[in-house]
């Protein structure tokens, strides 16, 4: 049952009913040691028999094994909440914040990702009216507590929903740094006005500049460091902005605003880091790349589907999709360590083949015939990958499975490692 769901997720399916399109696939079933691919009804019933607590712990264990050896390398955690629209009467499908289908019930996916490597650390499925960061905070702290303190991220990074006192106090008491965006409350607008009229701006590039300050909002328990970032609007954008403001008869609602403040676009970041202004701005701008991956997992993988009446199976499938996404990401990086390839590109490239399985003696051999226009490039990538895996296989008797996995991770993450550096083969998280 689990093998059938894995093949379905790998194929880009989003519904249980789509499993029916791969039932006749005998080659992959034999390679996985399966007698057959089960039907969609059998998959639903099989998942229902799994105890939720045991299933979650089992999935968390395997998710941890994906990134466990990489935690000794400095890394950043990105946090985000994804909304999935629901069209039935499933458990947890209630009205909440839904920017795409206003008024439509939804589920919320609270996810935590290792930036740059783009590996999912954990995902939680909650009802649609629990999209605020206060519902993500217990899961975030539970994830951090499962990791040794020496393996914690350099800092946690999130959007303006996370820039509130409750989250920041919790991270400060735990000793974890953070970098969040702040909503433009009235006191934030006052700080923007004061900074606008003064000097001391640090150039980030030819368009952006930043300035450091401190602020204590009415709901905050203490004063915190903020970075005010601004970009001057081009002349054509400024004309369009002025026209829109006149048509709506509105203003930016800034308190005692200077005459030319509308010529700038402002953002405010709050952080516990002591890095310089340019580094802070650069760190937050890099978060945009992680937003693309949250969108990829939602729209190109199974997070947008596999819905059942109960929430327990939705939570199980969300973690299964995250696990298989991690495996696929690392597999593609073995072929091309220099960049991340989205599944909408990599799946047709590496999975669009016809396979023939032959068995002779105790050996199985599979012959792949690709009908992709880049078949020569695919053959070269697969040949290099086979050579690498054969080199691992030749010394496998001397290695534990975990040590072999560390060698695979070293190859997949070579872009992020220093010359000659290897991924440590010491297991950091207890496997239970």
N, C-alpha and C positions, 0 to 999 in steps of 0.2 A: 504493500500500500504506500509506504513512504517513498519507495523507488519510483512508483508511478507518478506520484505528486511531484517529485523532483524533476522527472523528465517533462512533465507538463509545464512547470515553472520555467525550466530552461528553454522550452519552445516558445516562450512569450505568451502563454495563455493567461487569461484573467478570470475564467469561469471554470467551475468543476465540470460543466458539460463539455468543455473543450477537450477533456481527456479522451473522449471518444475518437478524436482524430488521430491518436497515436496508438490505439489498441492493437492495430496490425503490425506494429514495429517489433519484429522479433530479434533484430540485431542488437539494439541497445538493451533489450530485456536480458538477453543471454550474457552480454558483457557485464551487467550488474548482478549476474547470478540469479535472475528472476525467471520463474516459469512462464509468467504472463504479465501483462499490464492490466490492472483491475479497472472496472468501470467507475464512472463518477459517483454512482450511488454507493458502491463499496468503499470508495475513498471517504465519503462523508460519514458513513457508519463506522469505519475504522477509526477516524479521528475522534468520534464521539465516545469511544470506549477508553480513550486515554484520559487518565486523571489529570485535571488541569495543573495542579501544583507540581506533580511529578513531571508532566510534559514541559512546563516552563523551566524547571530546574535543568532538565536534560538539554533543552535548546540553549539555555544560557551557557551551559558547560561547553557545548560545541562552538558557540559564537566566540567564547573566550579563547578557545584554542586557536582560532583564526589569527588573533592579534596578540596573544600572550607573549611570544618571543620578541615582539616589536616594542614593548612598553619601556624598555631601557633606553630607547632612542628618544630624545626630546620631541614631544608632539603636542598638538592643540586639539581640544574637543569642541566641536560645533554642535549646538543644540537647536532644535527646531520642532514645530508642530505642524503637521500636514492634515488638511481636512479632506475626508473622502465622502462624497455624496452618496446617500443610501436611498433607494427607490422602493423599498419594501417596508415591512413592519418588524424588522429585526430588533433584537435586544440592544439597547443602547442607542438606537437610532432616534435621536431627539433633535429639536431645533436648537441651533446655537450659531456661533459665528461661521458663516459660510459665504466667502466672497464670490464664489462662482455661481452658485444656485441659491439666491437669497430666499429664506423661508423653507428650504428643503432640509429634511433631517439628514444627519451625517454622523460619522465616527471621526475621532481625532487620533492621529498617530503621533505619539510623543517619541521622537527619535534622537539618538546621540551618535555622532559620527567622528571618526578619526580623520582630521583634515589632511589634505595633500594625498595621503594614501587612499582616501575615500572608502574606508571600511566602516560598516555599521557595527557599533558596539552593543546597542540594545534598542529595542522598540517596544512601546506599550500602546495598546489600543484601549481607548476610553470613550465614553459617550460624547455625543456632539456638543453638549453644553459645557464640556470640561476642556476647553482649548487654552485656558490661561496658564501661564508658567507656574502658578502655585500648584497645579495638578501634576506638572512635570517634575517639580522639585523633589518629592519623595523618591521617585525613580532615579533621578540624578544622584542624590546622596547615597542611595542603596548601591548604585553602580560604583561610585567612588569608594565606598566602604568595602566592596568586594576586591578592590585592587590594593596592593601594598602601597604605602605612602610614597615610597621611592619611585613608583611607576605612575603617579598621578600626572595629569597633563600640565604643561607649562601654564596654561590658563584656559578658562571656559569662555566661549564666544557665542553671543546671541544677539537677536534684534531687540527693538525697543520694548517688546513685551516682557523681556527679562530684566530690564533696567529698573527694578523696583526694590524697595528697602528689604522686603522679606527674603528675596533670593540672595541679595548681596550680603545681608547679615549672616545668613546660613553658611555661605561660602567663606566669609571672613572668619567665622568661628571655627570652621574646619581647616583653615589655613590654605585655601585654594584661591589662586588669583582669577580675575575675571575681566572681560572687556565686553560691554554692552552699549547699545544705543539708548538714548533717553528721549522720551516724548517731550514735545514742546509745551510744557506747562507754563504758567504765567511767570514764575520765577526763572525758568529757563530762558524765556524771551527777554526778561530783564538782563540776564547775563549776556545774551547775544547782543543787545543794544549797547551795553557797556563795553564789550569787546570790540564792537564795530567802530566806535568812536575813538578807541585808543590804538596805539601802535603795538609793535612787538610780534607781528605775525611772522610765522616761519613758512617759507615756501616749500611745498611738497613737490610740485612740478609746475609747468607753465600755467596750469589751470587752477590748482588747488593750493590752499594755504591753511595753516592751523595755528591755534593759540591755546596755551594752557591756562586753566583757572581752577578755582575751587567753588563748590556750591553746597548748600544744605537746604533741600526742599522741605516743605512743611511736614511731609510724611516720613522723612528720613530721621534716623536716630543720631546721625553724626554727619560732619562735613566730609565730602569726598572729592577726589580729583576728577576734573572733566577736561576734555579736549574739544574745543569748538573748531569746526571745519567749515570752510566756505569756498564757494566757486562763483566767479563772476559770470552772469548770464551773457551769452553773445547778444549782439545788438538785435538780431532778428527774433531771438527768444524773448528779449525784453519787451519788444513791441507787441508780441502776441500776449505776453503776460499782462501788460497794461490794458490791452483791449478786453481781455477776459475779466479783469477786475472791474472795469467800467460797466460792462454788460451785466455783471452780477451785482454791482453796487456794493461790493465788499472790500475789505482791506485785509492786510495780514494780521491785524489785531495785535500788533506789537505796541508795547507801552512807550509812549513818547518816542516813536521811531524817528530816526534821522531821515532826511529827504531821500537819500540814495540807497537805503537799506534794501529796497525791492530789487536792486540791481544784482543782489547776491543770493545764492542758494545756501542755506545753513543746515548743518547737522551737528549734533552734540553727542559725544561719547563719554561714558563714565568707566573708570578702570581703577584697579588696585595695583597695576603694574607701575614700575618706576622708569620704564623706558622713555627715550626722548620722543618728542611730538611726531616726528616723521615716521618712526618705527610703529607707533600706535596707529597712525592713519593707515600705514601700509598693511598692518595686521588685519584691520577691519575691512579694508578693500578686498583682501584676499578671501573674505567670507563669501563674496559673490560667486566664487567658483563652487563652493559647497552647496549653495542654493540650487545650482544646476543639477547636482547629484540627487538631492531630495526630490526634485522634479522628475529626474530619470527613473528613480525607483517607483515613484507613484504612477507614472504614465507608461513606462516601458516594461515594468515588471508587474507582479501580481498584487501590489498594494492597492491597485484600483479595483480589485475584484475579489473572488473567492469568499463570498459572503454567505453565512449560514444564519439560522434563526437565533442561535445562542452566541454570546460574545466570546466564550471560551475557545471555540474552534477558530474564530477570527484572530484571536491573539496567537494561537499556535501557528496558523498560516503566515501571519505577519513576520514571526521570527524565522520560519522556514524560508520565506522569500529573502529575508535579510541574509541568512546563512548562505543560500545558493548564490545570491548576488555577490557576496564576499568571495566565494570560491571562483565564480566566473571572472571577477575583477582581477584576482591574482593569476588565474590561468591566462588571461589575455595579456597581463603584464609580463608573464614569462616569455611570450612571443614578442612583445614590444614594450620593454621596460621604460622607454623614454616618455610615454604619454598615456593618458587614460582614454580608452575608446568606449563610447556609449554603446549600449546593447543594440540600439537601432542600427548601428554600423557593424559591430563586431559579430553579432549573431548571424546575419546573412553571410558574412565573410568566412566564418569558421564552422558554421553548422549547415550551410547549404550544400550538402554532399550526399551522394548515394553510397551506402556502405554494403560490402559483401563480406560475410564472416566465414572463414574456412577453418577447419580443425584437422590437424594432422598429428597423430601421436598424442603427446601431452601439451602441444602448443596450439594456441589460437592466433590466427592472423586475420586482420581486417584490412580490406582494400577499399580506399575512398576514391570516389570519382566526383570531382567538383564541376559544376556547370556555371560557376561564377566567372565573370569576365576577368577577374584578377587571379585566375587559377594558378598561374606560375608563381605569383607572389605567395599565395596560400601554401603551395607545395614547399616553397623554400622555408617559410615560417614553421610549418609542421615538421619538416625534416630537422631543423635546428632544435626544436622542442623535443623531438624524439631522441636526438643525440644526448641532450641534457638529462632527460629522464633515464636513459640507458646508463649514463654515468652514475646516477644515484642508485640504480638497481644493481650495478656491479659491486657496490660496496654495502648494499643494504644489510647483508648478514652481520656486518660489524656495527650497525647503527640501530638504535631504538627508533620506533616510528616517529617519536617527537624530534629526534636529531635529524632524521631525514626531512621532516617538515621544515626545520630551521634552515636547511640548505636550500630548499625550494623558496622559502621566503627571502633568503639572501639574494637569490637570482632575481626574484620578482621586484624587490625594492632596491636594486642596485643603484638606481638614480639618486636615491636619498641617502646613501651610505658614503662615507669617506673612502678614499682609496685603500683597498685591503681590508676594510671593516667587514665583519660578518655578524649575522644575527646570533645572539647568545643562545646556546642550547640548554639553558637552565629554565625549567618550568617555574614561572613566578606565581601563578594562580593555582590553588589546589583543585584538582579535577574531581574531588569527592570520592 
